[in-house]
Amino acid sequence: MRWCRLQIDGRAVYGVVEGEDVVVLRGSPLSVHRRTRMRVPLAQATLLVPIVPANFYAVGLNYRAHIEWAAQRHGLAVKVPEQPDVGYRSPNALIPTGADIVIPADSSGPVEYEGELVAVVGRQARHLSEAEAPTCLAGYTLGNDVSERAWQRTDRTLWRAKNTDTFKPMGPFVVSGIDPMAQRIAVRINGRTVSEYDTGAMLFGVAQYIARMTRYATLYPGDVIWFGCDGPTEPGLQPGDLVEVVNDAIGVLANRVTRES
């Protein structure tokens, strides 16, 4: 199943993607819902962020090549996490595919992309084993963890570096029935592929993270978990750039970069 959230007559509704159309739903894919007779051509649909989460979790340093690149860049020793660790992001930063990433006027940069796999929680979950973990998920989407690196070095909580408005594109669709550990994620800037990696290279897999998280925190329907990226995240984003996060199963998350005047 591939579903999305879209705007019709000023209101947000959910829909199931079928071919070139979106079949509008009454209700949410995360709860009771039914199909309606309304169809919207996908090419004409105004897509929204597929889910607005109550809890927005983000995995950090989950790929070795990314850790090694960052350590070399800053002249630090390579330090690989010994266990799955989880951070947080703010929903204020979320934008859908097609919306602009806006770099603040006082940003010295660089501002960089991080194309990531995102899990969407489908049911309340607590104390899940690794074997049970995938059963709580409704599907997967894509995220671009845009990061202002100068602020990342100076802001203790990363509140600006990671959570500035527009810094978290997510979408375009949520797709169920795929193996999260067998996905190829690519990032393109102005049509040129600048990053490409396999999710199978995660240091800690999706099931490991969910099992550890639910030992301490309840997951709720609509929560999202971003799983990090691999490799370098250069070059920095510039005004006018079109940055795309791409996965064959999920689609293309595309956003133009602008700068605040």
ABEGO torsion letter per residue (X at the ends): XBBBBBBBGGBBBBBBBBEABBBBBBEBAABBBBBBABBBBAAABBBBBABBBABBBBBBGABAAAAAAAAAAAGBBBBBBABBBBBBBBAAABBBBGBBBBBBAABAOBBBBBBBBBBBBABBBBGBBAAAAAAABAEBBBBBBBBBAAAAAABAAGAAAAABBGABBBOABBBBGBBAAABBBBBBBGGBBABBBBAAABABBAAAAAAAAAAABBBBBGBBBBAEBBEBAOBBBBBGBBBBBBBAAAEBBBBBBBBBX
